[in-house]
Amino acid sequence: MFDELVRRWWIVAARGAVSVLFGIAALVAPDQTLAWLLKLFGLFALADGLFTMGAGLAVSWLSLFLEGFIGIAVGLVTLFAPASFVEYWLIVNIGGYAALTGALELAGALRLKSQARGAMVQGDWLLGLNGAISLVFGIFLLFNSAMNPGTMVMLLGGFALVSGILLLAFAFNVKGWRNVLGSPAVAL
């Protein structure tokens, strides 16, 4: 698993980049219409899900694969369900997505830690931290589903930006693991 993750570190980096771009877009234009936010979130969830599912397949990691599947499903529902359905369930959709992916990232971080072969790998905690933040953010949204849309956009943008930065930092740490673990050269 480690060797495959090291070889495909760029998939995790792509996830982080997509999250950072979504976060910046949400923070720069928080007053956009709800329809714009729905499309933007749907595209984000779909892209994030595709990258995550690809990473899960590449490294034979079930929790990543499931996280990707959930992202794709949420993205497709957000993009193609009737607007009245999606608008009503927007915060629940985002909160559920964040909580589920956070729990799966925590599970993945624990698996990663257990399979480190006794090696000290720098930055392995970043995935767990991202999972914990996602889980807490998701639960917060689920318990505050009547939130003002403008507030929700700002919170979501901030969350996506922090999550993306953590994923990028994790990805670049993973890239460096080949030196610690003796993995083959990274393929691009």
C-alpha positions, 0 to 999 in steps of 0.5 A, spaced: 500 500 500 505 504 501 509 504 495 502 505 491 500 511 495 507 514 494 507 513 486 500 516 486 501 522 491 499 526 485 492 524 486 492 526 493 495 533 491 490 534 485 484 533 491 487 538 495 488 543 489 481 542 487 479 543 495 483 549 495 480 552 488 473 551 491 474 554 498 477 560 494 471 561 489 466 560 495 470 565 499 471 570 494 464 570 491 459 568 497 454 573 495 453 569 489 446 565 488 444 559 491 444 555 484 451 557 483 453 554 490 449 548 488 453 547 481 460 549 484 459 544 490 456 539 485 462 539 481 467 539 487 464 533 490 464 530 483 471 531 482 474 530 489 470 523 489 473 521 482 480 523 485 479 519 491 476 513 488 482 513 483 486 513 489 483 508 492 483 503 486 490 505 485 492 503 492 487 498 494 484 502 499 477 500 501 476 506 505 478 511 500 474 508 494 468 508 499 469 516 500 470 517 493 464 513 491 460 517 496 463 524 493 461 522 486 454 520 488 453 527 492 456 530 486 451 527 481 445 528 486 447 535 487 448 537 479 442 533 477 436 532 482 431 537 482 433 544 484 428 544 490 430 538 492 437 540 492 436 546 495 432 544 501 437 538 503 444 542 501 446 543 508 444 536 510 448 534 503 454 537 505 454 536 512 453 528 511 458 528 506 463 532 510 462 527 516 462 521 512 468 522 508 472 525 515 470 518 518 473 514 512 479 519 512 480 517 520 479 510 518 484 511 512 489 514 517 489 509 522 490 504 517 496 508 514 499 508 521 498 501 522 502 499 516 508 504 516 512 498 517 515 501 523 518 507 519 517 514 522 514 517 516 513 525 516 506 528 516 502 522 516 498 525 521 495 530 516 490 525 513 488 524 520 487 531 522 483 532 515 479 527 517 477 529 524 476 536 522 471 534 516 468 529 521 467 535 526 465 540 520 460 535 518 456 534 524 456 541 526 452 542 519 448 537 521 446 540 527 445 547 524 441 545 518 437 552 518 443 556 517 443 562 513 446 561 506 451 566 506 454 564 513 454 557 510 458 559 504 463 562 508 464 556 513 464 551 507 469 556 503 474 556 509 473 549 511 475 547 503 481 551 504 483 548 510 482 541 508 485 543 501 491 545 504 492 539 509 491 534 503 496 538 499 501 538 505 500 530 506 501 529 499 507 532 498 509 529 505 507 522 501 512 524 495 518 524 500 516 517 503 520 514 498 526 516 501 524 513 508 521 507 505 525 505 500 520 505 495 521 506 487 521 513 484 515 516 483 511 515 477 508 521 474 
